[in-house]
Amino acid sequence: MKVLFINVCLLITVYAAAQDSTMQILKSEAVRPIPRSAPDTIHRNWIKGGLFNLNIAQGSLKDWAAGGDNFTVTLNLYVNGHAFYKKGKISWDNNIDINLGYLNTTTLGTRKNDDRFDMLSKYGYALNKNVSLSALFNFRTQFFNGFSYPNDSTRVLTSSGLSPAYILLSPGFDFHPVKNLSIFISPFTSRWIIVGSPTLSKEGAYGVDSGKYASDEIGAFGTISYHTNLGKLVTYNTRLDLFSNYEHNAQDVDVYMTNLFAARLGKVITATWSVDMIYDDDVRIFGPNHDSPHLQLRSLVGLGVLFKLGM
């Protein structure tokens, strides 16, 4: 009887240990993260999302000896939408950026300080791990009228919806040497420049012949895009486009570059700094006689709310 009792106790101990081991395995399986990189349904082939960022700043003065506008307000909006497809050797990247910005002061009234619509689509077939044969489509324009202000009482129309607009179709090779870096190169690219405004068309703005509403160019094109995290709270996104027109001053390369730094200060509160640079040899509105090209620079700093949009 004593031996039987000992055997029963040993059996209970072994069974309890087995149960405890089983429970530990079940617990570890329950909290184990599910890998997102291995799609288990067709819907996982698509990665969709976006960003919504709104920055607002307001200031007011009353009996301020140093002077200044009695009331100022600035509003800047940035919206992004993206959809990335990947299945086997096929990839398809789509991205839309919308920027709108306005400022209002008691002396200057309302003026635009940012306005951009940029859509990019790139379809690729992987040749190996780091290189794809790709075709790229890009459409870039703005929504509203833009003006330059030679003085406080004069304004001159410089842009409007579809004036200018740039359409680019480019077959080439897409290189991915490291994570989050894309280098696209095309030796043969078609670019169309549209000036839909009769006023700007008459002036021959943006390299389009006077009286015409569009021109086409053939040249070489390259674009570099990169995004990274600068620490735990700061992200950086950049894109650099280069285009050389084979038919006219091929040595004068057109440059379009965007940079966006975003620092998260809370769950939705974010500080942003965007820096855009453009150089286009056909945009000759600078200098004493307003007939010279020049590097265009725009810098905007804002504090506002930022939401990630999941789809």
Secondary structure, 3 states (H helix, E strand, C coil): CHHHHHHHHHHHHHHHHHHHHHHHHHHHHHHCCCCCCCCCCHHHHEEEEEEEEEEEEEEECCCCCCCCCCEEEEEEEEEEEEEEEEECCEEEEEEEEEEEEEEEECCCEEEEEEEEEEEEEEEEEECCCCEEEEEEEEEEECCCCEEEEEECCEEEEEEECCECEEEEEEEEEEECCCCCEEEEEEEEEEEEEECCCHHHHHHCHHHCCCCCCEEEEEEEEEEEEEEEECCCCEEEEEEEEEEEECCCCCCCCEEEEEEEEEEECCCCEEEEEEEEEEECCCCCCECCCCCECCCEEEEEEEEEEEEEEEC
